[in-house]
């Protein structure tokens, strides 16, 4: 509290006390009896009679009669008719009560108020009160809950529900890399269960800023095994084709997905926007697009090995339920680890070949570097990041990624290579 403010408060308090005390004290000094005033009047009347008698205005008998009447009135004055003055005790009580008022007010403010709070205009207080902040109680509680879950999982790493809860909580906090890591643990615990693999792939895309990494592609391929979430995996796999430069392949995949989508699917508008963008890039009228014959065959024929329950399952609101999903799911689920690894290697090689033809694609070199890190090939990752940093000197993130790849490559020469974390740059 500033000295000027303290002086102002003391002055205002003193003024308030004076307004209350001065009338009380002045009233105590006022005449305590009406008879005191009457007695003074009678004395003046007696003096007036003597003056009138001396001037001859009054005769002796009249003057005597007047004196007698005034004397009678004076004798009529008695202590019993006197109005007593205020007692000293009530005055003292009132004075003490008035003096204690500012003390009580200061004590109440010190307990309930905020003496150290800086001044803030009313308009700013109103705006701040209507604006959510990062330190809101809900936000703080969620962060605390994430810390508690993480601590629990350190002691119970096999708790699948805990990893899923942690992943969803991290997504709510927009901590995408942490969410992807939590989904990775959950996928490992379930033997790469299809629905969790789809969640893991999407978290990796968010952590990579919208890029469908090779690891995310592998997750989405496995995610095709979950009929309810398969459209999401198909959407991202098409996006991966677009990011690799295969605009026609991405367009065909999105057209097939839109053709199978229920009319009330929430994600249908997004797919249609993607179709319009890809068609415009190719100079095609979106109204003339139809699913490619291969896509239609895949969408219309159920695999003979697909369980009948999967073929006859009722449609889920907002998600396709065609037999094509089941067929694609079966194919992805039956793929061996070696086959999935071969698919990833093929995608990375296609990306590397495209970059040889388009060497000025900075984002492409960064994606290639991340892919090589996922494949545990830090030497190639270092080369890819070096190409990217030449095209974009001074980029801090690319510099950090190059340093990480160089460190991993150096460690690999001593036999200490470890796979890079999912979603790392």
C-alpha positions in Angstrom: 0.0 0.0 0.0 1.4 3.4 -1.0 2.0 6.2 1.5 -0.4 8.5 -0.3 -3.2 6.0 -0.2 -2.6 5.4 3.6 -2.7 9.2 4.3 -5.9 9.5 2.3 -7.5 6.6 4.2 -6.5 8.1 7.5 -7.9 11.5 6.6 -11.2 10.1 5.4 -11.5 8.0 8.6 -10.8 11.0 10.8 -13.4 13.0 8.9 -16.0 10.3 9.4 -15.2 10.2 13.1 -15.5 14.0 13.4 -18.9 14.0 11.7 -20.2 11.4 14.3 -18.5 12.8 17.5 -18.8 16.6 17.2 -22.6 16.8 17.3 -22.6 14.4 20.2 -20.1 16.5 22.2 -21.8 19.8 21.3 -25.1 18.5 22.5 -23.6 17.7 25.8 -22.6 21.4 26.3 -26.1 22.8 25.6 -28.2 24.1 28.6 -29.3 21.2 30.8 -32.6 23.0 32.1 -35.4 25.1 30.7 -35.7 26.8 34.1 -32.2 28.3 33.8 -33.4 30.2 30.8 -36.8 31.2 32.5 -34.9 32.4 35.6 -32.8 34.7 33.4 -36.0 36.1 31.8 -37.6 36.8 35.2 -34.5 38.7 36.3 -34.7 40.8 33.3 -38.3 41.5 33.9 -37.6 42.6 37.5 -34.9 45.0 36.2 -37.4 46.3 33.7 -39.9 47.0 36.5 -37.4 49.0 38.4 -36.5 51.1 35.3 -40.2 51.7 34.6 -40.8 52.7 38.3 -37.9 55.2 38.2 -39.2 56.8 35.0 -42.7 57.0 36.5 -44.2 54.7 34.0 -45.5 52.5 36.8 -47.1 53.5 40.0 -45.8 52.1 43.3 -48.7 49.7 43.7 -48.5 48.4 40.1 -44.7 47.9 40.5 -45.2 45.9 43.7 -47.9 43.7 42.2 -45.6 43.0 39.2 -42.7 42.1 41.5 -45.0 39.8 43.5 -46.1 37.9 40.4 -42.6 37.5 39.1 -41.4 36.3 42.5 -44.2 33.8 42.5 -43.1 32.5 39.2 -39.5 32.3 40.3 -40.6 30.3 43.4 -42.6 28.0 41.1 -39.3 26.9 39.5 -38.1 23.6 41.3 -35.4 21.0 40.6 -38.2 18.4 39.9 -39.1 20.3 36.7 -35.5 20.5 35.6 -34.7 18.5 32.5 -31.5 16.6 33.4 -28.5 16.6 31.1 -27.2 13.5 29.4 -25.5 11.0 31.6 -21.7 10.7 31.3 -21.9 6.9 31.0 -24.0 6.7 27.7 -21.8 9.5 26.3 -18.7 7.4 27.0 -20.2 4.3 25.5 -21.3 6.1 22.4 -17.8 7.7 22.0 -16.0 4.3 22.4 -18.4 2.6 19.9 -17.8 5.4 17.3 -14.0 5.1 17.8 -14.1 1.3 17.4 -16.0 1.4 14.0 -12.9 2.1 11.8 -10.9 -0.5 13.7 -13.6 -3.2 13.1 -13.8 -2.2 9.5 -10.1 -2.5 8.9 -10.0 -5.9 10.6 -12.9 -7.2 8.5 -11.3 -5.9 5.3 -7.9 -7.4 6.2 -9.6 -10.8 6.6 -11.9 -10.8 3.6 -10.4 -8.3 1.3 -7.3 -8.2 -0.9 -5.0 -5.3 0.4 -2.2 -6.3 -1.9 -4.3 -6.6 -5.1 -3.2 -3.9 -7.7 -5.7 -1.4 -9.0 -7.7 -2.6 -12.0 -10.3 -0.6 -14.0 -13.8 -2.0 -13.9 -13.9 -2.6 -17.7 -10.8 -4.8 -17.5 -12.2 -6.7 -14.5 -15.4 -7.4 -16.5 -13.4 -8.5 -19.5 -11.1 -10.7 -17.5 -14.1 -12.3 -15.7 -15.8 -13.3 -18.9 -12.6 -14.6 -20.5 -11.5 -18.2 -19.7 -7.8 -18.5 -18.7 -5.3 -21.3 -18.7 -5.3 -21.3 -14.9 -9.0 -22.0 -14.6 -9.9 -24.6 -11.9 -11.0 -27.2 -14.5 -7.7 -26.9 -16.4 -5.7 -27.1 -13.2 -7.7 -30.2 -12.0 -7.1 -31.9 -15.4 -3.4 -31.4 -15.2 -3.3 -32.7 -11.7 -5.3 -35.7 -12.7 -2.8 -36.4 -15.6 0.1 -36.2 -13.1 -1.7 -38.7 -10.8 -2.5 -41.1 -13.6 1.1 -40.9 -14.8 2.4 -41.7 -11.3 0.0 -44.6 -11.0 1.1 -46.0 -14.3 4.8 -45.9 -13.2 3.8 -48.4 -10.5 1.2 -50.3 -12.6 2.5 -50.3 -16.2 0.1 -53.1 -17.2 -3.0 -51.0 -16.5 -4.7 -50.7 -20.0 -7.5 -48.5 -18.8 -5.0 -46.2 -17.1 -3.0 -45.8 -20.4 -6.2 -45.1 -22.4 -7.4 -42.5 -19.8 -4.0 -40.9 -19.8 -4.0 -40.7 -23.6 -7.4 -39.1 -23.8 -6.6 -36.6 -21.0 -3.4 -35.6 -22.8 -5.4 -35.0 -26.0 -7.8 -32.8 -24.0 -4.7 -30.8 -22.9 -3.4 -30.7 -26.5 -0.3 -32.6 -25.4 -0.3 -34.7 -28.6 3.2 -36.3 -28.3 2.4 -37.5 -24.8 -1.0 -38.8 -26.0 0.7 -40.7 -28.8 3.1 -42.3 -26.3 0.3 -43.3 -24.0 -1.6 -44.9 -27.0 1.6 -46.7 -28.0 1.7 -48.3 -24.5 -2.0 -49.3 -24.8 -1.5 -50.8 -28.2 1.5 -52.9 -27.0 -0.6 -54.2 -24.1 -3.4 -55.3 -26.4 -1.3 -56.8 -29.1 -2.1 -53.9 -31.5 -5.8 -54.0 -31.1 -7.4 -52.3 -34.1 -9.4 -49.5 -32.4 -6.4 -48.5 -30.3 -4.1 -48.5 -33.3 -6.4 -46.1 -35.0 -6.4 -43.8 -32.0 -2.6 -44.1 -31.9 -2.3 -43.2 -35.5 -4.4 -40.1 -35.1 -2.4 -38.9 -32.1 0.8 -39.3 -34.1 -0.6 -37.2 -36.9 -1.6 -34.5 -34.4 1.8 -34.6 -32.8 3.5 -34.3 -36.2 1.4 -31.2 -37.1 -0.9 -32.9 -39.5 1.7 -35.1 -41.3 0.9 -38.8 -41.6 4.2 -40.4 -40.7 5.2 -43.9 -41.7 4.5 -45.1 -38.2 1.1 -43.5 -38.3 0.4 -45.2 -41.6 1.2 -48.6 -40.1 -1.2 -47.8 -37.2 -4.0 -46.8 -39.6 -3.5 -50.0 -41.6 -4.0 -52.0 -38.5 -6.9 -49.7 -37.5 -8.8 -50.9 -40.5 -9.6 -53.9 -38.5 -12.1 -51.9 -36.4 -15.3 -51.6 -38.5 -16.6 -48.6 -36.5 -13.4 -46.5 -36.7 -12.2 -47.8 -40.2 -13.4 -44.6 -42.0 -11.0 -42.6 -40.0 -8.1 -44.8 -40.9 -9.1 -44.8 -44.6 -9.3 -41.0 -44.5 -5.8 -40.6 -43.1 -4.4 -43.2 -45.4 -5.7 -41.2 -48.3 -4.2 -38.1 -46.8 -0.9 -39.9 -46.7 -1.1 -40.5 -50.4 -1.8 -36.8 -50.9 1.2 -35.8 -48.8 3.4 -38.2 -50.9 2.3 -36.4 -54.1 -0.3 -39.1 -55.2 -3.2 -36.7 -55.6 -5.1 -39.0 -57.9 -4.8 -41.9 -55.4 -6.0 -39.8 -52.5 -8.9 -38.5 -54.6 -10.0 -42.0 -55.5 -9.8 -43.2 -51.9 -11.9 -40.2 -50.7 -14.4 -40.7 -53.4 -14.9 -44.3 -52.5 -15.1 -43.4 -48.8 -17.8 -40.7 -49.5 -19.8 -43.1 -51.7 -20.0 -45.6 -48.7 -20.8 -43.0 -46.1 -24.2 -42.6 -44.5 -25.9 -39.4 -45.4 -25.8 -38.2 -41.8 -22.1 -39.0 -41.2 -20.5 -36.2 -39.3 -17.2 -36.6 -41.1 -18.8 -36.6 -44.6 -18.4 -32.8 -45.1 -14.7 -33.0 -44.4 -14.2 -35.8 -46.9 -16.2 -33.8 -49.5 -14.0 -30.7 -48.9 -11.0 -32.9 -49.5 -12.5 -34.3 -52.7 -13.2 -30.7 -53.9 -9.6 -29.6 -53.2 -8.0 -32.6 -54.8 -10.3 -32.4 -57.9 -9.5 -28.7 -58.3 -5.8 -29.5 -58.1 -6.2 -32.1 -60.9 -8.6 -29.9 -62.9 -11.5 -32.3 -62.6 -15.2 -31.5 -62.0 -16.1 -33.1 -58.6 -19.6 -33.8 -59.9 -18.3 -36.2 -62.5 -16.3 -38.3 -60.0 -17.4 -41.9 -59.3 -15.7 -44.6 -57.2 -12.9 -46.4 -59.2 -13.8 -50.0 -60.2 -11.1 -51.4 -57.9 -12.5 -49.5 -55.0 -16.0 -50.5 -55.8 -15.0 -54.1 -55.9 -13.3 -53.8 -52.6 -16.4 -52.0 -51.2 -18.9 -54.5 -52.6 -17.4 -58.0 -52.0 -17.0 -59.5 -48.6 -14.0 -61.7 -48.0 -15.0 -65.4 -47.8 -13.2 -65.7 -44.6 -14.9 -62.8 -43.0 -17.2 -64.0 -40.1 -20.9 -63.8 -40.9 -21.5 -61.6 -37.9 -19.2 -59.0 -39.4 -21.1 -59.1 -42.7 -24.5 -58.9 -41.2 -23.8 -56.4 -38.4 -26.3 -53.5 -38.4 -24.9 -50.2 -39.5 -23.4 -47.9 -36.8 -24.7 -44.3 -36.9 -22.2 -42.0 -38.5 -19.9 -44.9 -39.6 -19.9 -47.1 -42.7 -20.7 -50.8 -42.2 -20.1 -52.3 -45.6 -18.5 -55.6 -46.2 -15.5 -53.8 -47.8 -14.5 -52.6 -44.4 -14.5 -56.1 -43.0 -12.5 -57.3 -46.0 -9.9 -54.6 -45.7 -9.8 -55.2 -41.9 -9.2 -58.9 -42.5 -6.4 -58.2 -44.9 -4.7 -55.8 -42.4 -5.2 -58.1 -39.5 -3.7 -61.1 -41.3 -0.6 -59.2 -42.4 2.5 -60.5 -40.7 5.0 -58.2 -38.9 7.3 -58.7 -41.9 4.6 -57.7 -44.4 3.8 -54.6 -42.4 7.5 -53.7 -42.2 7.8 -54.2 -45.9 4.8 -51.9 -46.5 6.5 -49.2 -44.3 9.8 -49.6 -46.1 8.1 -49.3 -49.5 6.3 -46.1 -48.5 9.6 -44.6 -47.2 11.4 -45.5 -50.4 8.7 -43.9 -52.5 9.0 -40.7 -50.5 12.8 -40.8 -50.9 12.4 -41.3 -54.7 10.0 -38.4 -55.0 12.3 -36.1 -53.1 15.1 -36.9 -55.5 12.8 -35.4 -58.2 11.6 -32.6 -56.0 14.7 -31.7 -53.9 13.4 -28.4 -52.7 10.6 -29.9 -50.6 11.7 -29.0 -47.0 8.7 -30.6 -45.3 9.3 -33.7 -47.4 12.9 -34.0 -46.2 11.8 -33.5 -42.6 9.1 -36.3 -43.0 11.8 -38.6 -44.5 14.1 -37.9 -41.6 11.4 -38.8 -39.1 10.6 -41.9 -41.1 14.2 -43.1 -41.0 14.3 -42.4 -37.2 11.2 -44.6 -36.7 12.9 -47.3 -38.8 16.0 -47.0 -36.6 18.2 -45.7 -39.5 19.7 -42.6 -37.9 22.5 -42.3 -40.6 19.9 -41.8 -43.3 17.8 -39.6 -41.0 20.8 -37.4 -40.4 21.3 -37.0 -44.2 17.6 -36.2 -44.7 17.7 -33.5 -42.0 20.9 -32.1 -43.4 19.2 -31.6 -46.7 16.3 -29.9 -45.0 18.5 -27.6 -42.9 20.3 -26.5 -46.1 16.9 -25.4 -47.6 15.8 -23.7 -44.4 18.8 -22.5 -42.4 18.2 -21.4 -38.8 15.1 -23.5 -38.3 15.3 -24.5 -34.6 13.2 -27.6 -34.8 15.0 -29.0 -37.8 18.3 -28.2 -36.1 17.2 -30.1 -33.0 16.1 -33.1 -35.1 19.5 -33.1 -37.0 21.3 -33.1 -33.6 19.2 -36.0 -32.3 19.8 -38.0 -35.5 23.6 -37.3 -35.4 23.7 -38.3 -31.7 21.8 -41.5 -32.5 24.0 -42.3 -35.4 27.1 -41.8 -33.3 25.7 -44.0 -30.6 24.8 -46.6 -33.2 28.5 -47.0 -34.2 29.1 -48.0 -30.6 26.3 -50.5 -30.6 23.9 -48.3 -28.5 21.2 -47.4 -31.1 17.7 -47.1 -29.6 14.5 -46.4 -31.7 13.4 -42.8 -31.6 10.2 -42.1 -29.6 7.0 -42.1 -31.6 6.2 -38.6 -33.0 9.7 -37.2 -32.3 11.3 -34.8 -34.6 
